[in-house]
Structure formats: C-alpha cells, structure tokens
C-alpha cells in the first residue's frame, strides 16, 4: 500500500495538478457551466411538456400550451453553444488578468459571424441548431482562440487608450475595438473563403475534428469506462476529477442529450445512451466514484453500538450531503483521497454502474435520458425526471444496491483500522 501511495503521489499527482490548473480546461469548464442554468430551466419546461401521464401531451396540445412550452425549451436549452462562445473567452481572458466581458462579447460576435444564415421572406436568421449543442465544438475553438488573442493585444497595449478621467466602462469599450476588429475580420474572411469555395462551414468542420474523436471516447461503453476510471484516479490524488475529465467530455455528453431532446420533440427514437444526465444521475451517484454506496454503508454502521467513534462522527457530515451528490466531505473527511484501502471500489463502483446502466438502456429495459435534472437532485427522483419513467428510478435503486455491496467489505476494513487506532489511544 505504501508503494502504491508513493507511486500515485510521485507520478500521477504532478500530472493531475498540471491538468487541473490548465487555463484552457478551466475556460471550457467555466464557459459551459455558465450555460447550465439555461439547460436546467429548459429541462424543466421539457418535463412539464412531456410529463409521463397518459393523455398529458395530447391535452397540452388541445389547450394550445404545448407549443409555448417547447419554445421555452428552444429559448433556453437551445442556446448552449451561443452562451459557451461568450463564457469560454470570458473565462480565459480573465485568467490573464484582462476584462473578460469585452472579450466574451467579441467572441459571441465571431460565433455569429462563422454561422451560416437562413434566409426567408422575413429576412436572415441563424438556425437554432447551431445556437444549441451543435455549436458547442466551434464555441470551444473560437472561445479559446479569441480569448487568447484578445488578451495578447490588451497585455501588449495594442489598443485605443483614453485618458484616466474617462469612465472605466467607456475606456474598456474603446480598448476592445482593435482586437475585436481584428478577430471579427479574421473569422469573416475564414467564413467567406469556405462559403466561396462551397466548402463545409466551420461548425461542420469542428464536428468532424473535435466531435468525432471525442464521440468515439465518450459515446460508447468502453471509452466511457476509461473516462470514469480516469475521473476516479484524479479524485483519488486530491484533484477534482469532474473538473478535469468533464471539461473535455462534457461537450459530447451535452450534445448527445440535446440530440435526444430534439429527437423526442420530433417524435423520433432517441439516439444516445451516454449523455450528461446519464453520467450525473446513473454513473456518478453520490458524486465521483459513486460514493453513495460508501456513505450508506457508513450511515448503517454508525447506528450500531460497537461501531468506532470516528464512523459515528463522520456519518452525519457525509451521508446527508452524499444523498444530494455532494461528496467532498466524504472525499476529504473520511478520507477517500489517497486512502488505498478504498481505491479499488472507488474505481470499480462507477464502472459497474456504466456496464449495468448501459445494458439496461441498450436493451430497452429503461428509457434513455432526454432531460437533465439538477446535479444535486437525489437519486430515485432524478431517475424518474431524466428518463420520464419509474424504470429510471428502479435502475438507480439497483445501482445503489450494487455500490453498497462493493464498498461494504472495503469499509469494514477501514472500520477495523478505526477501532485499532481508538484502542491504541
């Protein structure tokens, strides 16, 4: 165990620390997180519009409410890419100590610049598909490039400078003119060249360049197992695994969920099992490492008279947050971080969840996820909301039982050590 600990601390911890501090990954994470309230709000509209009660959707259609609810979905959930193009540039520029709002606005403009318009008698407009998850990949590319270029101009004083007596808001607006003009002009030229030669637009190019490789990793069971194992390993050495792994994979999972939403809205078969709702509500139950099993074991043992005092003290501060998918008290209080005795179930439990949940959904036993629940939504409730079926809740119960059985023998060993420590004192 000492050798394993030494290896993790010396080899993996430095790599994990560098990744967690990477400016680009932080920007992607923060930029997409900026759109999460809209995703949740849109999902609420969708839950109301498609509540799994016989005749509900028909009734909404008859009273004329259904169309407005779906418009609410498109006007919130359907803006993920647009918001991310602002948020990623905003976050990256801020990390370089430069005003992020102006950078984000410029990046938003370039996003619209590279997006092909649809023309009609009413005028020109941007397709809603590109504003949604379909635009996420180009939002990432533009956000990172625009954010870096913008701060490069400002930090080298290549900007219009006004006297200090001028209000700060006006001064920042003028500072954005030169880098903004350069960036918008550049992306306009790129769009013009692709359009003039009848080549695919940048969104379609990004789907191939970024979407295909990431989709191969995050849209099949074997790739997802690798991602889940990496998430657990990062967490184990004290790095927030979700912040590192999800920064890369979340665009794929959100895009898959959005594709499911569109398919459901069109009355078609849902195409994707692996979505952000699938990962949050069926794989990482209780948080990274599927620690819902661990905290339930801890809570059960704490009720017994002969249980160690450490377990009795830890139970109330880990079980309740764990039920709401908050596992930091467990990770650092128990701790799970760098605790080799819990390493095996911490990696295996979420992998088992992947395999079982994938089998249940691929065989049609449980409907695929079509909406997102808030990440703090307790299991059983979230299973029903994300799948629109009580079978989603039953699947979560099965997964939780498996996680409890996986963690039980390993925590019993930890409990034995707790007792030995207390006897030693």
Secondary structure as UniProt FT lines:
FT   HELIX           2..7
FT   HELIX           8..12
FT   HELIX           13..20
FT   HELIX           23..33
FT   TURN            34..35
FT   HELIX           36..49
FT   TURN            54..55
FT   HELIX           56..62
FT   TURN            63..64
FT   HELIX           66..74
FT   TURN            75..76
FT   HELIX           77..79
FT   HELIX           80..95
FT   TURN            96..97
FT   HELIX           100..113
FT   STRAND          117..120
FT   TURN            121..122
FT   STRAND          123..126
FT   HELIX           128..131
FT   HELIX           133..135
FT   HELIX           136..155
FT   TURN            156..157
FT   TURN            164..165
FT   HELIX           168..196
FT   TURN            197..198
FT   HELIX           202..206
FT   HELIX           207..211
FT   HELIX           212..218
FT   HELIX           221..236
FT   TURN            237..238
FT   HELIX           241..265
FT   TURN            266..267
FT   HELIX           276..278
FT   HELIX           279..283
FT   TURN            285..286
FT   TURN            288..289
FT   HELIX           292..302
FT   TURN            305..306
FT   HELIX           309..323
FT   TURN            324..325
FT   HELIX           328..333
FT   TURN            334..335
FT   TURN            337..338
FT   HELIX           340..342
FT   HELIX           343..362
FT   TURN            363..364
FT   TURN            375..376
FT   TURN            379..380
FT   HELIX           381..387
FT   HELIX           390..424
//
